[in-house]
């Protein structure tokens, strides 16, 4: 049962990462028209609207503390997206990805057990460095600061998502956190991007929001009910590998030898983390009396 639980959680995490990378590939085509801030706002705003309409969270699904936790998760979710996009404005994607991965890597190390807790995260870190090759670009201190801030938010996101998944039934938690993320993005960058929106781009945004972040975040929440934060944090190292594969298929970007070796190392670390990363099953959250 434990092995099946870990396997299911790993497949959910893999599905999430695939959706993220396909969604990013689509978002790239919009950046020239609406900028990185516009692409981020479009995803978050539509995701919040869709989840609110589809799930329609009930008050009885939350306690006061769990609702507040969902609100905080929404703020962190918006911060990850906006900060990472700000980093991409100043430093190369490979460098930003490598720095951002420090977040889940620290979670994996901090929440691992025994002397072996450094093995899979350490192996994943080596693979990510080979994949992203951060030394290949010019470093901008402000861009690095944005990426480091995104890393802190990503680590916080992992911990909060697991707690929300444990305390709130179904995906009700996302139906609160994503609208909050959309509101935060609107307040932060909305005035600067509204004039760039067209009816066509707004319609594209619906499909983009489903791919990124509605489906991925729902899968991550469900995965974190089955995996430890250490295993999940290590599995996130597979995301750059997915990025390279999607880049090859969609954008015809051929990986170098270092990239191929990096994919192999990261996949090995991800498999190792998933095999040993099942959680002790937690009680299924139930609705509370209002």
KOLKE-511055 format. One record per residue (C-alpha): x, y, z. Coordinates in steps of 0.1 Angstrom, whole numbers, padded with zeros to 4 digits, always signed. Layout:
N
XYZ...
END
This chain:
290
+0000+0000+0000+0028+0024+0009+0046+0016-0024+0014+0022-0044+0008+0054-0025+0043+0067-0034+0039+0056-0070+0005+0074-0073+0019+0105-0058+0050+0104-0081+0028+0101-0112+0007+0130-0100+0038+0151-0096+0050+0141-0131+0017+0150-0146+0019+0184-0129+0054+0191-0143+0044+0181-0178+0014+0205-0177+0036+0233-0164+0061+0229-0192+0035+0227-0220+0018+0257-0205+0051+0276-0204+0057+0267-0240+0023+0283-0249+0029+0313-0227+0062+0320-0245+0042+0328-0276+0023+0355-0258+0052+0373-0241+0059+0395-0272+0023+0408-0271+0016+0411-0234+0050+0409-0217+0061+0385-0189+0038+0403-0164+0008+0400-0187+0015+0363-0192+0017+0358-0154-0014+0378-0147-0034+0360-0174-0027+0326-0160-0034+0336-0123-0065+0356-0130-0082+0330-0151-0071+0302-0128-0087+0319-0099-0120+0325-0118-0122+0290-0131-0116+0273-0098-0140+0295-0080-0168+0288-0105-0161+0251-0108-0154+0241-0071-0176+0267-0054-0160+0262-0020-0184+0260+0009-0178+0277+0043-0182+0243+0060-0151+0230+0043-0129+0253+0063-0120+0262+0098-0108+0297+0105-0071+0287+0106-0074+0265+0074-0091+0293+0055-0063+0318+0066-0037+0292+0055-0054+0291+0021-0052+0328+0018-0015+0328+0027-0009+0301+0001-0026+0323-0025-0003+0352-0018+0028+0328-0020+0015+0314-0053+0013+0348-0069+0047+0357-0055+0063+0326-0071+0050+0334-0105+0056+0372-0105+0091+0369-0090+0102+0342-0114+0090+0362-0143+0108+0393-0130+0140+0372-0128+0136+0360-0164+0136+0397-0174+0171+0400-0161+0189+0366-0161+0188+0335-0184+0162+0309-0179+0188+0282-0170+0203+0304-0143+0169+0314-0129+0158+0277-0128+0189+0266-0111+0186+0293-0084+0148+0287-0079+0154+0250-0074+0173+0258-0042+0138+0262-0026+0126+0226-0030+0161+0213-0026+0163+0229+0009+0129+0214+0017+0141+0180+0006+0173+0182+0028+0156+0198+0058+0127+0173+0059+0147+0142+0050+0157+0116+0075+0190+0100+0084+0224+0103+0068+0209+0094+0034+0187+0125+0033+0214+0143+0013+0218+0116-0013+0188+0121-0036+0186+0159-0033+0224+0161-0038+0222+0139-0069+0192+0160-0082+0212+0192-0076+0240+0179-0098+0216+0169-0125+0199+0203-0124+0232+0221-0127+0241+0200-0157+0207+0206-0173+0206+0244-0167+0243+0252-0170+0239+0285-0150+0275+0295-0157+0266+0301-0194+0249+0335-0189+0257+0369-0176+0247+0374-0140+0225+0404-0129+0224+0409-0091+0188+0421-0091+0178+0391-0113+0195+0368-0089+0177+0384-0060+0143+0379-0077+0152+0342-0084+0163+0336-0048+0130+0352-0036+0111+0329-0059+0131+0299-0044+0120+0309-0008+0084+0312-0020+0086+0278-0037+0098+0261-0005+0070+0279+0014+0045+0268-0012+0054+0231-0009+0050+0232+0029+0018+0252+0028+0003+0231+0001+0008+0199+0021-0008+0214+0051-0038+0227+0031-0042+0193+0015-0042+0177+0050-0067+0201+0065-0091+0209+0037-0112+0184+0018-0108+0179-0019-0094+0209-0038-0115+0234-0019-0082+0249-0007-0072+0257-0042-0106+0273-0048-0096+0299-0022-0058+0302-0028-0060+0307-0066-0086+0335-0065-0064+0352-0039-0034+0347-0062-0053+0363-0090-0063+0393-0069-0027+0398-0057-0015+0396-0093-0042+0421-0104-0033+0445-0076+0004+0442-0084+0007+0443-0122-0029+0446-0135-0029+0483-0143+0002+0478-0164-0012+0449-0185-0049+0456-0189-0044+0477-0220-0024+0450-0237-0053+0424-0235-0074+0416-0265-0105+0394-0267-0084+0367-0285-0056+0367-0259-0082+0366-0231-0097+0335-0247-0063+0319-0251-0058+0326-0214-0086+0302-0204-0068+0272-0219-0035+0285-0206-0048+0287-0171-0061+0251-0172-0027+0239-0182-0009+0263-0159-0017+0265-0130-0052+0248-0125-0043+0212-0133-0007+0213-0120-0015+0228-0087-0044+0204-0081-0021+0175-0089+0006+0188-0066-0019+0192-0037-0030+0156-0042+0006+0144-0046+0016+0160-0013-0011+0140+0005+0008+0109-0006+0045+0119-0006+0068+0134+0020+0079+0170+0014+0115+0156+0011+0105+0133-0017+0083+0159-0034+0111+0185-0032+0135+0161-0049+0110+0151-0076+0108+0188-0086+0143+0184-0100+0126+0165-0129+0110+0198-0140+0141+0211-0159+0143+0177-0176+0107+0180-0187+0115+0215-0199+0143+0202-0221+0121+0174-0235+0093+0199-0243+0119+0222-0258+0131+0195-0281+0096+0184-0292+0079+0218-0294+0107+0243-0300+0132+0219-0317+0159+0228-0292+0185+0200-0293+0201+0193-0259+0239+0189-0256+0258+0161-0239+0257+0178-0205+0219+0181-0209+0215+0144-0217+0237+0134-0187+0217+0159-0165+0184+0143-0175+0197+0108-0166+0210+0120-0132+0178+0138-0124+0156+0110-0134+0176+0086-0112+0173+0109-0083+0135+0113-0089+0130+0076-0089+0150+0071-0058+0131+0098-0040+0097+0085-0050+0105+0049-0040+0114+0060-0005+0090+0090-0001+0056+0076+0008+0039+0094+0037+0021+0077+0066-0015+0081+0053-0033+0110+0070-0070+0111+0077-0091+0124+0048-0102+0159+0056-0139+0163+0062-0161+0193+0062-0166+0210+0095-0198+0222+0110-0204+0259+0104
END
